[in-house]
């Protein structure tokens, strides 16, 4: 025979489990730690991922475009390139990011493969309803 105390423990455990699972679901929507935030034209562009950095190899990331008031805006057609200039006998390296829209305006999911760790120049170009612009900045892959 199940006592009232045991029933209470079971009910409380179920509620705690549901709360924990709901919390995990919302964390998966997170964009992670900010890697870099820079101006590109009249918009602010922020890169983030769970590691908070880019590294050699395949990198998944989120890029977000915001207006001057901090509101996410659809940037339209976007091109993001990563370049490492030639150094000594090492040839110039180039990698274009692949981007996908999300269900949130101004937020895009991206992937890029970086050939090596080190300093990369990132160029962002956009053209759409928010206007057009470009920006260049550096990131360190490690």
C-alpha positions as CSV (number, residue, x, y, z in Angstrom):
1,X,0.0,0.0,0.0
2,X,1.4,3.4,-1.0
3,X,1.4,5.9,1.7
4,X,0.4,9.6,1.3
5,X,4.0,10.6,2.0
6,X,5.3,8.4,-0.9
7,X,2.6,9.8,-3.2
8,X,3.7,13.3,-2.3
9,X,7.3,12.5,-3.0
10,X,6.4,11.0,-6.4
11,X,4.3,14.1,-7.4
12,X,7.0,16.5,-6.3
13,X,9.7,14.5,-8.2
14,X,7.6,14.7,-11.4
15,X,7.2,18.5,-11.1
16,X,10.9,18.9,-10.5
17,X,11.7,16.7,-13.5
18,X,9.4,18.7,-15.8
19,X,10.9,22.0,-14.6
20,X,14.4,20.7,-15.3
21,X,13.5,19.4,-18.8
22,X,11.8,22.7,-19.6
23,X,14.9,24.6,-18.5
24,X,17.1,22.4,-20.7
25,X,14.9,23.1,-23.7
26,X,15.2,26.8,-23.3
27,X,18.9,26.6,-23.0
28,X,19.2,24.9,-26.4
29,X,17.7,28.1,-27.9
30,X,20.6,30.1,-26.4
31,X,23.2,31.5,-28.9
32,X,26.0,31.0,-26.4
33,X,28.9,33.3,-25.5
34,X,29.6,36.4,-27.6
35,X,32.8,36.1,-29.7
36,X,32.8,39.6,-31.3
37,X,30.4,42.6,-31.7
38,X,31.2,45.2,-34.3
39,X,29.5,47.8,-36.5
40,X,28.8,47.1,-40.1
41,X,27.2,50.0,-41.8
42,X,24.3,51.3,-39.6
43,X,23.9,47.9,-37.9
44,X,25.7,46.1,-35.0
45,X,26.7,42.6,-35.8
46,X,27.4,40.0,-33.0
47,X,28.9,36.5,-33.4
48,X,28.4,33.9,-30.7
49,X,28.6,30.2,-30.1
50,X,28.5,27.8,-27.1
51,X,32.4,27.8,-26.9
52,X,32.7,31.6,-27.1
53,X,35.4,31.4,-29.7
54,X,36.2,30.1,-33.2
55,X,38.8,27.4,-33.6
56,X,40.5,25.3,-36.3
57,X,38.1,23.1,-38.2
58,X,34.3,23.3,-38.4
59,X,32.6,26.0,-36.4
60,X,28.9,26.5,-35.8
61,X,27.9,30.0,-34.8
62,X,25.0,32.5,-34.5
63,X,25.2,36.0,-36.1
64,X,22.8,38.7,-35.0
65,X,22.1,42.0,-36.7
66,X,20.6,44.9,-34.6
67,X,19.7,48.5,-35.3
68,X,20.9,51.5,-33.3
69,X,18.2,50.9,-30.7
70,X,19.3,47.3,-30.1
71,X,16.3,45.8,-32.0
72,X,17.1,42.7,-34.1
73,X,16.5,43.5,-37.8
74,X,16.4,41.4,-41.0
75,X,19.7,42.2,-42.8
76,X,18.6,40.6,-46.1
77,X,21.3,39.1,-48.3
78,X,24.4,38.5,-46.2
79,X,28.0,37.5,-47.1
80,X,30.5,36.6,-44.4
81,X,34.1,35.8,-45.3
82,X,37.0,34.8,-43.1
83,X,40.5,35.6,-44.5
84,X,44.0,35.0,-43.2
85,X,46.6,37.0,-45.1
86,X,49.7,35.3,-46.6
87,X,52.6,35.1,-44.2
88,X,56.1,34.1,-45.4
89,X,55.7,31.0,-47.4
90,X,52.2,30.4,-46.2
91,X,49.5,31.1,-48.8
92,X,46.5,33.3,-48.2
93,X,43.6,31.4,-46.7
94,X,39.9,32.1,-47.4
95,X,36.7,30.5,-46.0
96,X,33.2,31.7,-46.8
97,X,30.5,31.1,-44.1
98,X,27.3,29.3,-45.0
99,X,24.3,31.0,-43.4
100,X,20.7,30.0,-42.7
101,X,17.8,32.1,-41.5
102,X,16.1,31.3,-38.2
103,X,12.5,32.0,-37.0
104,X,13.8,35.1,-35.3
105,X,14.3,38.3,-37.4
106,X,17.9,39.4,-37.6
107,X,19.3,36.1,-36.2
108,X,21.1,33.6,-38.5
109,X,22.8,30.3,-38.0
110,X,26.2,29.9,-39.7
111,X,29.0,27.4,-40.3
112,X,32.5,28.0,-41.3
113,X,35.6,25.8,-41.6
114,X,38.9,27.5,-40.6
115,X,42.1,25.9,-41.8
116,X,44.1,26.8,-38.7
117,X,44.1,28.7,-35.5
118,X,45.3,32.3,-35.5
119,X,44.2,35.8,-36.5
120,X,41.4,36.0,-39.1
121,X,40.0,39.0,-40.8
122,X,36.2,38.8,-41.0
123,X,34.2,40.8,-43.6
124,X,30.4,41.2,-43.3
125,X,28.4,42.6,-46.2
126,X,24.6,42.9,-46.1
127,X,21.9,44.4,-48.4
128,X,18.2,44.3,-47.6
129,X,15.3,46.2,-46.0
130,X,17.6,47.5,-43.2
131,X,19.8,49.1,-45.9
132,X,23.2,48.0,-47.0
133,X,26.5,48.1,-45.3
134,X,29.8,46.3,-44.6
135,X,32.2,45.9,-41.8
136,X,35.6,44.3,-41.2
137,X,37.1,43.1,-38.0
138,X,39.5,40.6,-36.5
139,X,38.9,37.4,-34.5
140,X,41.4,35.0,-33.0
141,X,40.7,31.3,-33.6
142,X,42.2,29.2,-30.8
